[in-house]
Every structure is written in C-alpha cells, then in structure tokens.
Amino acid sequence: KFNIKERIVVGIIARLSEVKGQDVLIKAINTALKSNPDICLAIVGEGKTEEALKKLALDYSIENKVMFLPIINQTSEILPLFDIFVMPSRQEGLGLAVMEAQACGLPVIASNIGGLPTLVKNNVNGILVEPEDPDALAKAIINLAGNPELRKTMGLAGRVFIERNHSLKDMAEKIERIYAEDISN
C-alpha cells in the first residue's frame, strides 16, 4: 500500500506543529539520505504546519522519500510499518506516542527534553538528542538505520521498560490507590 518494500522507515506520529519538530526531522532525513538512500520518512498527523513541511521536503528534493499520512485512530495500525520511531520535539510532556512505539518494540530517537528522558534511556532503549539539532538527529538515524541488531535490541528494551513501568495493570493499580486514598480522606 505504501510502497516501502526494502526501505528503512523512520516515522513520527504527532500533530503537525512547530513544537513537535517535524521540520528538524525533515532536515535530519535530508542529511541521513546521503549516507543511506534506503531510508524513508513517514509523518503521520495533521495540523497547521503541513504545507510548510511539504514545501521543506520539496525544497530538499526529497518529497519522494517523505510520506504524509493523515492521523489515524489506532496507532497500532501504522506503528508496525516503522523501523525507527522519532520524536524530535522542542517541548514535550510525557510522550504518549513514544510509549506506544516502545510498547510495539520500536527503538526511539527523542529530544532530550521534558518527560522524554524518563522514557528513553540513552543507548539502552533508544537515543536521546538535543532539540533543534538536525545533525545529531541525522547521526542517530544513520546509526540505527545501519544496524538492525541494535534496532532490535533497543526495541526489545523499550518494550520491557513499558511493560515493567507503564502497563495497563500498573496504571489501573495506581488509579485504584489514588481513589482509595481519596475515599479514606
């Protein structure tokens, strides 16, 4: 359907806005493609920066390597297409999309900002880069794209991290404790 047969798919699922850093990701992909032409980028989301992002891909002449896909209701439908999940945010809370990607066993490259470092343990279950640094982001993408064993290892570590720290059962138990404390007060 997406014609990504032998490509390494780098993906992001987020609203298209300045804060999410998709422009930084497009710049990084432009650099990464010079080292690995098998990379392609899937940007899933909708928002006010869509036209500017499409123009940026066109300006770099990589529009055939960048797919813009509309937002989907179930991220589990698209995440299996990705080889690497990237969240290059300029600002971020906890990062639900990162957690979903980790639960699917994907290695994550994320900005070292906000709550993302609580989810991504650098060089364990992903790679942290400074925000607004397309060169560092490109280097991380090139590293993971060229190393399938590292992608697998980091992806598995991310999945284990989510299962141990953010499983549905754990979240339900935490909510139950909060209600129990609230009722007893």
Order of alpha helices (4+ residues) and beta strands (2+ residues): beta-alpha-beta-alpha-beta-beta-alpha-beta-alpha-beta-alpha-alpha-alpha
